[in-house]
Amino acid sequence: MSDIPYSSELFETADAEIRSLREENRQLRTGRTAATARQADSDDYERSQVRFRTVFENSALGQKIIAPDLTIHQANPAVVAMLGYARPAELLGQRILDIAHPDHWADWHELQRQLWTHRRPNFTLETRLVRANGTTFWCQVTSVLFPDDGAELGYTILEDISARKAAEQAVLRLERTQQQQLAHAVLAAQEAERARIAEDLHNGLGQLLCAVQLQLDQVAAQAGAGPLTEQLRPPLALLQTAIRQTRTLSHQLIPLVLQDFGLAAALHDIGQTLSLLRLRCVVGKLPVLPQDLSLALYRMAQELAHNIVQHADAGEATLRLSEFDGWLELVADDDGRGFEPEQPRPPSLGLNALRDRVRLLNGELTLTSAPGEGTHVLVRIPGSALAAEEA
């Protein structure tokens, strides 16, 4: 009987040792698993770093990493070459604003502020950068933040878009050239039509009216001082008025004063021919203008003056032509009855023609008026309108 308790105690001791060994074995296995996992994570990280470094160093696009103070932390060979440096070390430590064109600093400041304060996840900006030798080029910059050991760094990709910008500028120059050619063609066609009408008025209607006047003068001379002569006086007066108006219209259609004496003299001539209106013309210092542009400005001044006479019921008016900041500004002011700009008005051929001419020259037209306060019209035409394209 004494052997049984002894065997039970031995069994219990052995069982406890087995449990202890199993726990120790489990802990050993767990430790090895954790160590293996840590090693695997470390290996994955190393492989990831190798892949990133390979892409970073060999990318054809410029890439750089910046610190929160906006200094360059790393730069790949592509961005070093793009900016005209010999080694990455020459870029490290520079602030990104050191390589940005001053005209774009405000854009950089605002976008970087929004990025680093997490108001936007990334940004893309087309901007100009400054090379080591001081020359500039167009670049598309894309930036994003990424975590790094509990902190954040900025990752930026740079693409030289100078060729695309040059192509865009070439397209714009072509469009401007085509627009100028169209404007030349339209204006030339309009002037040719005016010349034809002026010739018809002078050689056709004008000559016919003069012939009628000559015949009536002969009839009056033969009639002597009788009743017939008195009856002929009113129609002869009307006929003389018609002849004068025909000559004036022909003169306006072909502005010889513009060809002979220039734009300033032609504008003053407009004021002198409008006997129903006290029109003052003020011409500031102007650059040398192409003939077609001078003619276009003269026609617009004509339209403005005639519009004042026909619609403004004004006693006085002023036409001013000047140059400001590369724009030619033609201003018409009158003291007429004015109108409410928001109210529908009957279509005006003169005003519509003016708008069409301004639009053709890529200009701007602003009209300001109020009932009883006269009207102010501002026409702005770019000084480059109708200019010959530079080679």
C-alpha positions in Angstrom: 0.0 0.0 0.0 2.9 2.3 0.7 4.1 2.1 -3.0 0.9 3.6 -4.3 1.2 7.0 -2.7 4.8 7.2 -3.7 3.9 6.5 -7.3 1.2 9.2 -7.3 3.5 11.8 -6.0 6.1 10.9 -8.6 3.5 11.1 -11.3 2.4 14.5 -10.2 5.9 15.8 -10.1 6.6 14.5 -13.5 3.4 16.0 -14.8 4.3 19.4 -13.4 7.8 19.2 -15.0 6.2 18.3 -18.4 3.8 21.2 -18.2 6.7 23.5 -17.3 8.7 22.1 -20.3 5.8 22.6 -22.6 5.4 26.2 -21.5 9.0 26.8 -21.9 8.9 25.2 -25.3 5.9 27.4 -26.3 7.7 30.5 -25.1 10.7 29.5 -27.1 8.6 28.9 -30.2 6.8 32.2 -29.7 10.1 34.1 -29.3 11.5 32.5 -32.4 8.2 33.4 -34.3 8.4 37.0 -33.2 12.1 37.2 -34.0 11.3 35.6 -37.4 8.5 38.2 -38.0 10.8 41.0 -37.0 13.4 39.8 -39.3 10.9 39.4 -42.1 9.7 43.0 -41.5 13.2 44.2 -41.5 13.9 42.3 -44.8 10.7 43.8 -46.4 11.8 47.2 -45.3 15.2 46.8 -46.7 13.8 45.5 -50.0 11.4 48.4 -50.1 14.2 50.9 -49.5 16.2 49.2 -52.3 13.3 49.5 -54.7 12.7 53.1 -53.7 16.4 54.0 -54.0 16.6 52.3 -57.4 13.5 54.3 -58.7 14.7 57.5 -57.1 18.2 57.4 -58.5 17.3 56.2 -62.0 14.1 58.1 -62.7 14.1 60.4 -65.7 11.9 62.8 -63.7 13.5 65.0 -61.2 12.8 63.9 -57.6 13.6 65.5 -54.3 12.8 65.1 -50.6 12.3 68.2 -48.5 12.2 68.8 -44.8 9.5 70.7 -42.9 11.6 73.8 -43.1 11.4 73.5 -46.9 15.1 72.7 -47.3 16.2 70.0 -49.8 17.0 66.8 -47.9 17.7 64.5 -50.9 17.9 65.1 -54.7 18.2 62.6 -57.5 20.6 62.9 -60.5 17.7 64.0 -62.8 16.8 67.0 -60.7 20.5 67.9 -60.3 21.0 67.9 -64.0 17.7 69.7 -64.6 18.8 72.6 -62.4 22.3 72.7 -63.9 24.3 71.5 -60.9 27.2 69.0 -60.9 26.5 67.1 -57.7 23.5 66.5 -55.4 25.5 67.9 -52.5 25.3 71.4 -54.2 21.5 71.3 -53.8 21.2 69.8 -50.3 20.4 72.3 -47.7 19.0 74.9 -50.2 15.4 76.1 -49.6 13.1 75.4 -52.5 12.4 79.1 -52.9 16.1 79.4 -53.7 15.4 77.6 -57.0 11.9 79.2 -57.7 11.4 82.2 -59.9 10.5 85.3 -57.8 7.3 85.8 -59.8 6.0 82.5 -58.4 7.1 82.8 -54.8 3.6 83.6 -53.6 2.2 80.5 -55.3 4.9 78.3 -53.6 4.3 79.8 -50.2 0.6 79.3 -50.3 0.6 75.7 -51.7 3.3 74.6 -49.3 1.4 76.1 -46.4 -1.7 74.2 -47.4 0.3 71.0 -47.8 2.1 71.1 -44.5 -0.9 72.1 -42.6 -2.8 69.1 -44.2 -5.4 71.4 -45.8 -4.7 69.6 -49.1 -3.2 66.1 -49.6 -1.0 67.2 -52.6 -0.6 69.9 -55.2 0.5 70.2 -58.8 1.9 73.5 -60.0 3.3 74.8 -63.3 6.0 77.2 -62.5 9.4 78.6 -63.5 12.5 77.4 -61.8 16.0 79.0 -61.8 19.0 77.0 -62.9 22.5 77.3 -61.3 23.5 79.7 -64.1 20.5 82.0 -63.6 18.5 80.9 -66.6 14.9 79.8 -66.1 12.7 77.1 -67.4 9.1 75.9 -67.1 8.5 72.9 -64.8 5.5 71.0 -63.5 5.9 70.3 -59.8 3.9 67.7 -57.9 4.3 67.4 -54.1 3.0 65.1 -51.4 3.8 64.4 -47.7 4.9 61.0 -46.4 5.7 59.7 -42.8 9.3 59.2 -41.7 10.2 57.9 -38.2 7.3 59.7 -36.5 7.8 62.9 -38.5 6.9 64.0 -42.0 8.9 64.8 -45.2 7.9 66.2 -48.5 8.3 64.2 -51.7 8.4 66.2 -54.9 8.4 65.1 -58.6 9.6 67.7 -61.2 9.1 67.5 -64.9 10.6 69.9 -67.4 7.7 71.2 -69.5 9.7 73.8 -71.4 9.0 72.1 -74.8 5.3 72.0 -74.1 5.2 75.6 -73.1 7.2 76.6 -76.2 4.6 74.7 -78.3 1.8 76.4 -76.5 3.4 79.8 -77.2 3.9 78.9 -80.8 0.2 78.0 -81.0 -0.7 81.3 -79.4 1.5 83.2 -81.8 -0.1 81.4 -84.7 -3.6 82.2 -83.4 -2.6 85.9 -83.0 -1.2 85.9 -86.5 -4.4 84.4 -87.9 -6.5 86.8 -85.9 -4.5 89.7 -87.2 -4.8 88.4 -90.7 -8.5 88.1 -90.3 -8.7 91.6 -88.9 -6.6 93.0 -91.8 -8.9 91.2 -94.3 -12.1 92.4 -92.7 -11.0 96.0 -92.3 -9.6 96.1 -95.8 -12.9 94.8 -97.2 -14.8 97.4 -95.2 -12.5 100.2 -96.4 -12.8 98.9 -100.0 -16.6 99.0 -99.7 -16.5 102.5 -98.3 -14.2 103.6 -101.1 -16.6 102.2 -103.7 -19.6 104.0 -102.0 -17.6 107.2 -101.8 -16.8 107.0 -105.5 -20.4 106.3 -106.3 -21.5 109.3 -104.3 -18.9 111.6 -105.8 -19.0 110.5 -109.4 -22.6 109.3 -109.5 -25.1 111.0 -107.1 -22.8 114.0 -106.6 -22.4 114.8 -110.3 -26.1 114.2 -110.9 -27.1 116.7 -108.2 -24.6 119.2 -109.5 -26.1 118.8 -113.0 -29.6 119.3 -111.6 -28.5 122.5 -109.8 -26.9 123.8 -113.0 -30.1 123.3 -115.0 -32.2 124.9 -112.3 -29.8 127.8 -112.2 -30.2 128.2 -115.9 -34.0 128.1 -115.6 -33.9 130.7 -112.9 -31.6 133.0 -115.0 -33.9 132.8 -118.0 -37.0 133.4 -115.8 -35.5 136.7 -114.5 -37.1 138.3 -111.5 -40.5 136.7 -111.9 -42.6 134.3 -109.8 -40.9 131.2 -111.1 -37.6 132.3 -109.8 -39.1 132.8 -106.3 -40.6 129.3 -106.5 -37.2 127.8 -107.4 -35.4 129.3 -104.4 -36.5 126.6 -101.8 -35.7 123.6 -104.0 -32.4 125.1 -105.0 -31.5 125.6 -101.3 -32.4 122.0 -100.5 -30.4 120.9 -103.5 -27.3 122.8 -102.3 -27.7 121.2 -98.9 -27.9 117.7 -100.5 -24.8 118.5 -102.5 -22.9 119.6 -99.3 -24.0 116.5 -97.3 -23.1 114.2 -100.2 -19.6 115.8 -100.2 -19.3 115.5 -96.4 -20.4 111.8 -96.5 -17.9 111.1 -99.3 -15.2 112.9 -97.3 -16.0 110.8 -94.2 -15.9 107.6 -96.2 -12.4 108.3 -97.4 -10.6 110.2 -94.7 -7.9 112.0 -96.7 -7.0 114.0 -93.7 -5.9 110.8 -91.9 -3.7 109.8 -94.8 -2.2 113.3 -95.2 -1.9 114.6 -91.6 -2.2 111.6 -89.3 -4.6 110.4 -86.6 -4.6 113.4 -84.3 -5.5 115.8 -87.1 -8.2 113.3 -88.3 -9.8 113.2 -84.9 -9.9 117.0 -84.6 -11.5 117.0 -88.1 -14.3 114.8 -86.8 -15.1 117.5 -84.2 -15.1 120.3 -86.8 -17.5 118.5 -89.1 -20.1 117.9 -86.4 -21.6 121.4 -86.4 -24.5 120.3 -84.2 -22.2 119.4 -81.3 -19.4 121.1 -79.4 -17.0 118.2 -79.5 -13.6 118.6 -78.0 -10.9 116.1 -79.1 -7.8 115.4 -76.9 -5.0 113.3 -78.2 -2.2 112.3 -75.9 1.3 111.1 -76.8 0.9 108.0 -78.9 3.5 105.4 -80.2 3.9 105.0 -83.9 0.8 103.0 -85.0 0.3 100.8 -88.0 -1.8 102.5 -90.7 -4.6 99.9 -90.3 -4.8 100.5 -86.6 -4.9 104.2 -87.0 -7.7 103.8 -89.5 -9.6 101.5 -87.1 -9.3 104.0 -84.2 -10.5 106.7 -86.5 -13.5 104.7 -87.5 -14.3 103.9 -83.9 -14.1 107.6 -83.0 -16.4 108.4 -85.9 -18.9 105.8 -84.6 -18.7 107.3 -81.1 -19.2 110.9 -82.3 -22.1 110.0 -84.6 -23.8 108.0 -81.8 -23.6 111.0 -79.5 -25.1 113.3 -82.2 -27.9 110.9 -83.1 -28.9 109.6 -79.6 -27.4 111.5 -76.7 -29.1 114.9 -77.2 -25.9 116.4 -75.8 -24.6 119.9 -75.9 -21.0 119.1 -75.3 -18.8 116.0 -75.6 -15.2 115.0 -75.4 -13.2 112.4 -77.3 -9.9 111.4 -75.7 -7.2 109.1 -77.2 -4.2 108.0 -75.2 -1.8 105.1 -74.5 -1.6 103.5 -71.1 0.4 100.4 -70.1 0.4 99.0 -73.6 -3.2 99.7 -74.3 -4.7 102.4 -76.5 -7.7 104.0 -74.8 -10.4 105.8 -76.6 -12.9 107.6 -74.3 -16.1 109.4 -75.2 -18.0 111.5 -72.6 -21.1 113.5 -73.2 -23.5 115.6 -71.1 -26.6 114.1 -72.8 -29.7 112.6 -71.4 -28.1 109.2 -70.6 -30.0 106.0 -70.2 -30.5 103.0 -68.0 -28.0 100.4 -69.2 -30.2 97.5 -67.8 -33.3 98.6 -69.8 -33.8 97.1 -73.3 -33.0 99.6 -76.0 -33.7 99.7 -79.7 -30.7 98.1 -81.6 -28.1 100.7 -82.7 -26.2 100.0 -85.9 -23.4 102.3 -84.8 -22.9 100.8 -81.4 -23.1 97.2 -82.8 -20.6 98.1 -85.5 -18.3 99.6 -82.8 -18.6 96.4 -80.7 -17.8 94.2 -83.7 -14.7 96.3 -84.5 -13.5 96.2 -80.9 -14.0 92.4 -80.7 -12.2 92.0 -84.0 -9.2 93.8 -82.5 -9.3 91.7 -79.2 -10.2 94.9 -77.3 -12.6 95.8 -74.5 -15.6 98.1 -74.5 -17.2 99.5 -71.3 -20.3 101.6 -71.4 -21.5 103.6 -68.3 -24.6 105.7 -68.2 -27.5 106.8 -66.1 -30.7 108.8 -66.9 -29.8 112.6 -66.9 -26.1 112.0 -66.3 -24.7 111.5 -69.7 -22.8 108.6 -71.1 -19.2 107.4 -70.7 -17.7 104.9 -73.2 -14.3 103.4 -72.8 -12.7 101.4 -75.7 -9.4 99.7 -74.9 -7.4 98.2 -77.8 -4.1 96.3 -77.2 -1.2 98.2 -78.7 -0.1 95.0 -80.4 -3.3 94.7 -82.4 -2.6 94.6 -86.2 1.1 94.8 -85.5 3.4 92.7 -87.7 4.4 89.5 -85.9 8.0 89.5 -84.8 10.3 87.0 -86.4 
